[in-house]
Structures are given as structure tokens and as C-alpha cells.
Amino acid sequence: MSGRFRSFSFVDRITRCSGRHIEGQYTVPASASRFPASLMAEAVGQLAAWAAMAESDELPNAVLGA
């Protein structure tokens, strides 16, 4: 391993963010034969992190598409 950090995201796009409510979209690759529940849970966690950052004004509105 080269020591470089590689991130992954299961959120392609945040479609709605207002207060504590957030919705997002992710397109499962066509080559994937299944999408495990553990990865769905990770996607929910990622959305929760985005919502927390938005709630604390840590994100510029451009990131949220607002």
C-alpha cells in the first residue's frame, strides 16, 4: 500500500437537506450482483455525517447543492 488515503462514498448526491432531515441518492453499479445490508448501513451513516456537518454550519452551501 502506498500510504495514500482512499475514501469511498455511498452517496452520489444529496437531494434534500433541511434541518435534521437529509435524503440522498446512490446508484449501485450495474456490475454489482448484490448490495449488502452492511453497505446500506454505511450509506445511512454517511448521510448522517453530512447532516451533522450541515447542522453545525461546517459545510458551504455549494457542497449541499443549495
ABEGO torsion letter per residue (X at the ends): XAGBBBBBBABABBABBBEABBBBBBBBBAABABBBAAAAAAAAAAAAAAAAAAAAGABBAAAAGX
